[in-house]
């Protein structure tokens, strides 16, 4: 089970770091990942970039690099 509140608090702590790492949210389908992240982003005042990697095949390093630029 995706423990939304616990995970969102952890995400917030990571994003408040001086040089926050890239955050990747993984988990089974239909557990509320997207809903939780979108709710979090509404209240987050810092910079964000959201993109789904829910593709038929996993994205490769080039896809990640393209998104990062």
PyMOL commands that set and color helices and strands:
alter all, ss='L'
color gray80, all
select helices_A, chain A and resi 4-15+33-43+61-68
alter helices_A, ss='H'
color red, helices_A
deselect
rebuild
show_as cartoon
